[in-house]
Amino acid sequence: MPVNAIGTDQLSGIEEESDIYEAFAPHVDTANISVLTDTPPGKKPNLKTFQDVQSLIQQGKKREAKLVLRENSWPTNSPIRSQLWPALCTQHHVGKTMLDGFYWDMVNQVFGTTELPEKPIMLPPFVDSTHCLPYHLTRKGRAVADRVVSVLGYACPDITYSPTLYPITAILLHFMSEEECYHCMASLVAPKDKVFITQTKLLYEVTWKTVMQIAKKHAKSAVLYLSRLCPGQKSERIFMDWCWWILGGLPFPHLVRVMDCFFHEGIKVFYRVALAILILFHKHSTATNSEWDADTIKNDIDNALPKFCKNIPVSPAKLLRTAFSIRALSSTYISRIFLKTEMVLKSKSVLSGSKQMVRSRSSDNLPTSQSQVNVQMMSHTLTIREGAHSPDVRVLSMGVFPTQAIKSKVCDQDDLFTLWSWLPVRITMYQPVLLYTTEEHGCSLTTFYVRVEQHEPTLLMIKTCNNEVFGAYCSSRWFERNLKDDRGQRQAYFGTGETFLFSLYPERAKYPWVGIEGDKGLGHASELFMAADSKMITIGGGEGQAIWMDENIRFGKTDRCQTFNNPPLCASGDFEIRVLEVYGFVECE
């Protein structure tokens, strides 16, 4: 990147010593890497060390670590990243820790040797060949990136479309070994609670539509400006490439600083940086004597933002300050827009809702062969209409699959598959595990919290003494009942729009969040997903509670509520609980 692309009043130092590249891995070509610092000449920056950040992570002080990562402008060549980035990535790891040598065993399985092949490696189909960005990797470095991505594709067959996976792999390889890079990438594709890398075409579309929605509110002037220049669908098309403004457009020193924050906080960092790019683009294109006049932009609107990013006229620190100073852009708000967008897109391509879902029994809605194994482990609640204490029931509740019991209850198995088809697709890749059942763990809300509260998501299933079966998929941890808002007050309700209700007997129906079709003017009442304290549990609110249970998990009530627009889930409204079961989801062994 040309040095003159950044004003001298905004950048204060450029190091050009011959030994500044010791921080980079051997498979990096350092010839064209510009090393920028944001400290005045002759003044030593007061930067935190890796030990400082590691200590915060180990103590669980994620917010403090977040602020350190946002505010410390480590130079591009700082050796801190060879330790920092692996530590940031692996904190998100799900499941068992990989043993030393695991990656090389995988390489041997896939390629039959650990030697780098001389011929180009055929990349997995989820890779977008137009965005295999190598940055400053050497020819060998690119071969290493190809191999890491190929092994990851072999280990994660559920990834179907992930164009950002390759460039993020290439960025990591600038500061670490091949094996470390694989472990980092494996950690980034695994989390259920935080998105780093989208892995399906649907979710990739959800991200750009999410950026477009939040930009209309938080970068309103910039969006209106672009809309005037390219009315109609063309302005929407600009947002389809939003992540390439960052991964393909920003100079490497800027990108590295963005990744410092991304590896800790997830994709919301990209959202903020994309909005900052829009804001800065609008500011500089409407300034006096700007090279970005309206006619120039209009004539090449598709390339305007990528070109602006390549020569962005602010320092990395100024870009991040702009991104993180956008007010009222909370993670909760972003998640809500993301989930709402995802559900709207799904509703267009997949039949949803209670009656439609019952009619739709195509293979698209049935579990995969792996999922069927998971389904069969799930429940005694769904197989006990003829009695609560049979030997078969007992075996099922312990997570073992007695074939004969299921075969004798065909209708129950159909219920099971229907429920599985209603779960978010990503959750069906995990194995259900029984966390709590009143038959084994007693009828106590205290015990319920001890066994369940740290799991996300959870599936609650209730069988009443009248043999009705219903429940809820709960998207957030029950521990969130203890969290406080900015004013130090406990939040009454929590959860997200992914939460839904269901009934399985005597009627089969799903009741999703009303927000999937828009709020319909209900306001706050349409977002009362989950609530709990020491005396009760509630799911759904607004003019009634969809499910309410007492502290002894013995009696409950069900009414119509505005959050899900559901009817009462049992005929009488009041019910006595025969069995409550709660399931969590873990990685398949």
C-alpha angles and dihedrals in degrees: 000000000000112000091222090063086082121056118244089231090061101042119045106186142026117189118211103169115143095237101050096104100071090107094067126088119254092253092064125100103218097184095100101032112117113209112211129185129190098211126100117261113276093013116112111225116240097227129168118247128233089255089057092055094040091053091055092049093048090051091051092244094144096158093053090047089050092055092048091051092048096048105038110086099200110187117255091253096048111136089218092090095065086068102023100055096050090048092049093048099044093052085073094052116133123206130001121356112254114249122236109274094023092118094050091049087055091048089053091050093051101037105018091234141049092226114107108253117243093220121068115272117243104240123222116270093249090069119097104222092203090063103043090128112186096182104189100343117133121234088270090047091055090051089051090051090050090053095047091050092046093051090046089053089051092049095043108042091167092073105101104165125011116148094169094055096081098049092047089051090051092050092051091051090063090072108028148032125278093254093049090049092054092050090050093050092046088055093049096052094046109062119106096189100051131037119225104150125019113226106190135052090242094057092043088057090045091057097055092044089049090052090049092051096048091043090058088061105031102032095029098147092051092049092049089049092053091045091055090051095047112019123197126012094346093077089053090052090060090066093055088078096044097123091051090060083069106029096035104026112038119088112256096253090055093045093051091054091048089052091052086067098033095060089058104036105027134221094337086078089061089049092053094045091049089054090047089053090052092048093048092044091054092045095050097039093055095044121109114272091009118161086217097076120164096256093051091050094044093052092054104021095150092059099034098095096040090050091048091051093051089058098028107172097218135072123255089255093052091048091053092043089054091047097048096041093065102117129226093013098129128173089242091055092047091048091051092052090045094051094043091051091047093051093047091051091047091050089057095052104030128045109250139172128067107289096032093051092052091054093046106081098150122136089258089072097042122090121261118250090267091047091051089060088051093046092052090058094055119089157011089182090070096048104045108081090120097049142342102225109042119136090246091056091052092052092050093051088056090059098255120128114228103193095201093055093054094044091056092054107050094162091055092053089051088053089051094052091046091054090047091052089056094056119096107271094241091057093056087065089068130074119250115234127190108242101171138007127173089222093062106022103036133242103292130124089208091059089044091058094044092054101035114024099090095050124098124220111016134185117217119199124185129193113192128209086255089059095251113148122203141130148144142267104227115203101196138052116271086225087077088080085081097051120107131218127233090281093054094253124131111252113243096210132027139165134083140263091268087079114103141172128230141187122204105172137068085358128021115222143139122218111196126189112289088229089077086078096032130279094278090215095298095123116183093000090069092062104051096119109151136002133171145162137161092291106043152000123229132188118188127006147191117100089358143000120262093208126009124173130183128235092264092052088231107106131035146170133218128196139160110278134191095231093067103010088226130157117237106291093227130035100246097044090223117074142179115225117235095173134003117189127182123196131195128191127239136175115280112252 
